[in-house]
Amino acid sequence: MEDSMLIEILKEMQNKYQCIVEIERMTQEIGESLSRNDRTSVQLLLGMRQEVMDKADIHERNMNCLISALPPVEAAQVRDWSKGNDDYKPASPVAERLVERGRNFQFVRKRVIEMDRHISTRLAGKDSYYNR
């Protein structure tokens, strides 16, 4: 597997990671705005957060496009690495960085989901997305 392709995938992962960190920050701000009962700020932040989510989706699509150009076995390895799994042992420092970034992304993603679950439940109660 060529490191140049892994580097391009890693760049997209890094961009996606930066988006999820921004989403986490905005989600915290939404929670703080709710605590102050500032509905205007909540609505504004939700819109801004959606824009960042859309940007993260673009980076995800770019990653998937790059991965799809790899032979099937290598593509499966890289998909696994990008999720933080190292069942396929990384054979290079770049591959190790993919695994590390994947783990970091999953960790932040879980925190965002928990915060969002709490906020959604506060806003919508039984009608929350998470209660479906």
Secondary structure as GFF3:
##gff-version 3
##sequence-region A 1 132
A	DSSP	alpha_helix	3	35	.	.	.	ID=ss1
A	DSSP	alpha_helix	39	68	.	.	.	ID=ss2
A	DSSP	alpha_helix	72	82	.	.	.	ID=ss3
A	DSSP	alpha_helix	93	124	.	.	.	ID=ss4
A	DSSP	three_ten_helix	125	127	.	.	.	ID=ss5
A	DSSP	three_ten_helix	129	131	.	.	.	ID=ss6
###
